[in-house]
Amino acid sequence: MTESEILEIFRQTGALQEGHFILRSGLHSRVYFQCALALQFMPVVEQFAKALLSKIGPIEVDTVISPAMGGLVIGQEVARQLRCRFIFAEKHEGTLQLRRGFVIRPGERLLIVEDVVTLGGRVCETLQIVKNHQGVPVGIAALVDRSGGAVKFEVPFWSLLSLKVEAYDPNNLPPDLALVPAVKPGS
């Protein structure tokens, strides 16, 4: 899949939105990727996972782990196509944690899969969970890298779509954006 084909799917499904958004990081943006709107269609999920895995290439993975909520659907499909286990980390008392009886065995190879990365905070939290349980992180994959390649991790990082999408400190908004009411979509 080309980036223009991916963008077209995001547009057609309403997942690529424009306005004034408050991101999970607290930054503000004119552009928001509500991947859930694209990922509600299973053929799209299957197509995105296949394209993401073709970018990654051969990789040894025992388990795919995703931060809830955004990474769940694409993470599960990536795991299905890899024919491996899928688990997720979820917020509990303000931090991401393994719950529901999920365990990571020492030496287990894990691929972290997320929908959108801006600063990489949730991915870093998930990476730390993997390391705290003596798992071996083999890479990070996302549908959208909003940093345009600026965000770096200690393991390989792949994305289907890499765009430099401006994000602003809430105390330093461009004047025209400050005039538009901000919304905080679900993430």
C-alpha distance (Angstrom), angle and dihedral (degrees) to the residues before:
residue distance angle dihedral
M1 . . .
T2 3.76 . .
E3 3.80 122.8 .
S4 3.81 89.5 -112.5
E5 3.82 90.5 54.6
I6 3.80 90.1 49.6
L7 3.81 91.8 48.5
E8 3.79 89.9 49.5
I9 3.81 91.1 54.6
F10 3.82 89.7 49.8
R11 3.82 89.7 50.3
Q12 3.82 95.4 45.5
T13 3.80 92.7 50.3
G14 3.82 94.3 44.8
A15 3.79 90.9 -116.1
L16 3.82 93.0 123.4
Q17 3.79 105.4 70.2
E18 3.78 133.9 -179.5
G19 3.80 128.0 -155.5
H20 3.81 132.3 73.3
F21 3.78 114.2 -39.9
I22 3.79 135.8 177.3
L23 3.79 108.0 -141.0
R24 3.81 124.7 -146.4
S25 3.83 86.7 -104.2
G26 3.82 89.8 60.4
L27 3.80 91.5 -112.1
H28 3.80 119.5 125.2
S29 3.79 126.0 -126.6
R30 3.81 142.1 178.7
V31 3.82 90.1 -140.3
Y32 3.79 129.1 57.3
F33 3.79 130.3 -178.2
Q34 3.80 108.9 -149.5
C35 3.79 92.4 -174.1
A36 3.80 91.9 178.9
L37 3.81 88.4 74.3
A38 3.81 90.8 58.7
L39 3.80 94.2 37.7
Q40 3.79 93.8 56.4
F41 3.80 86.0 80.6
M42 3.80 110.2 75.7
P43 3.83 95.3 -154.6
V44 3.83 87.7 57.1
V45 3.82 91.4 48.1
E46 3.80 90.6 50.4
Q47 3.81 92.2 46.6
F48 3.82 94.0 47.5
A49 3.82 92.6 48.0
K50 3.80 91.8 48.8
A51 3.82 91.4 49.3
L52 3.80 91.8 46.8
L53 3.80 92.0 50.4
S54 3.81 90.8 49.1
K55 3.83 88.3 55.8
I56 3.80 90.8 49.6
G57 3.79 94.8 47.6
P58 3.80 123.5 -167.3
I59 3.79 111.0 -3.0
E60 3.79 135.2 162.0
V61 3.80 108.9 -127.7
D62 3.79 129.4 166.0
T63 3.80 96.2 179.5
V64 3.79 140.0 10.9
I65 3.80 115.5 -142.8
S66 3.79 125.9 -169.0
P67 3.77 133.9 -175.7
A68 3.82 110.2 -117.8
M69 2.98 132.5 -86.5
G70 3.79 110.2 10.3
G71 3.78 98.8 37.9
L72 3.80 98.0 45.7
V73 3.79 101.9 90.7
I74 3.81 98.0 41.3
G75 3.81 92.0 39.2
Q76 3.78 92.4 54.0
E77 3.80 92.0 48.9
V78 3.81 92.5 48.2
A79 3.82 88.2 51.8
R80 3.81 90.9 47.9
Q81 3.80 91.3 52.5
L82 3.82 90.7 46.1
R83 3.82 88.3 47.1
C84 3.79 91.5 -129.9
R85 3.79 139.6 118.9
F86 3.81 122.7 -73.6
I87 3.81 127.0 -151.7
F88 3.78 135.1 162.0
A89 3.76 141.4 -150.3
E90 3.78 119.3 -135.2
K91 3.78 138.2 -170.2
H92 3.78 115.2 -91.6
E93 3.79 121.3 167.1
G94 3.80 90.4 -11.6
T95 3.80 100.2 -50.7
L96 3.78 136.0 83.3
Q97 3.78 112.0 -103.8
L98 3.76 141.9 166.7
R99 3.79 108.1 -106.4
R100 3.81 138.7 156.3
G101 3.80 91.6 62.8
F102 3.81 95.2 -62.8
V103 3.80 113.8 153.2
I104 3.78 134.8 -175.8
R105 3.79 115.0 -146.4
P106 3.81 119.6 -140.5
G107 3.81 108.6 -92.8
E108 3.80 93.9 16.8
R109 3.84 111.1 145.4
L110 3.80 112.5 -128.7
L111 3.79 133.3 -171.4
I112 3.80 114.4 -157.7
V113 3.81 113.2 -142.9
E114 3.83 123.4 -169.1
D115 3.78 134.3 167.9
V116 3.83 101.9 -135.0
V117 3.81 131.8 11.0
T118 3.81 121.3 -165.5
L119 3.81 105.7 151.9
G120 3.80 95.8 -7.3
G121 3.80 97.9 -121.1
R122 3.81 97.6 140.2
V123 3.79 91.3 42.2
C124 3.83 90.4 52.2
E125 3.81 90.4 49.8
T126 3.81 89.8 50.9
L127 3.80 91.3 46.2
Q128 3.80 89.2 53.4
I129 3.82 90.9 50.9
V130 3.81 89.6 53.7
K131 3.81 92.0 49.7
N132 3.83 93.6 43.8
H133 3.81 88.3 57.9
Q134 3.82 91.6 47.1
G135 3.79 92.4 -110.4
V136 3.79 120.4 147.8
P137 3.81 113.8 -120.2
V138 3.81 107.8 -145.9
G139 3.79 97.8 -180.0
I140 3.77 150.5 -42.0
A141 3.79 125.3 -109.9
A142 3.80 128.5 -172.2
L143 3.75 136.5 173.9
V144 3.81 92.9 -135.4
D145 3.80 131.0 25.7
R146 3.82 104.1 -166.0
S147 3.82 90.8 -175.9
G148 3.80 94.0 70.4
G149 3.80 90.0 -126.9
A150 3.81 96.2 -46.2
V151 3.80 95.5 112.8
K152 3.81 111.8 85.7
F153 3.77 131.2 -166.8
E154 3.79 132.5 -171.7
V155 3.83 90.4 -111.3
P156 3.81 131.2 48.0
F157 3.81 115.2 -69.1
W158 3.80 125.3 -156.3
S159 3.80 129.9 -179.3
L160 3.78 134.9 179.9
L161 3.77 92.3 -140.7
S162 3.80 126.4 26.5
L163 3.80 117.1 -171.9
K164 3.77 132.8 160.0
V165 3.80 98.6 -128.0
E166 3.78 113.0 -178.6
A167 3.77 116.1 -119.1
Y168 3.78 123.3 -173.9
D169 3.77 137.4 -152.5
P170 3.82 106.3 -111.8
N171 3.82 89.5 -124.4
N172 3.81 93.2 53.1
L173 3.80 106.8 45.9
P174 3.79 122.9 156.0
P175 3.83 107.7 -102.3
D176 3.81 94.8 -114.5
L177 3.82 92.4 50.6
A178 3.80 91.8 48.1
L179 3.83 88.0 61.1
V180 3.81 92.7 59.1
P181 3.83 116.6 80.7
A182 3.80 110.2 -112.1
V183 3.80 121.9 -126.2
K184 3.78 128.1 -163.9
P185 3.80 107.7 -146.4
G186 3.77 120.6 -160.3
S187 3.77 114.7 -88.5
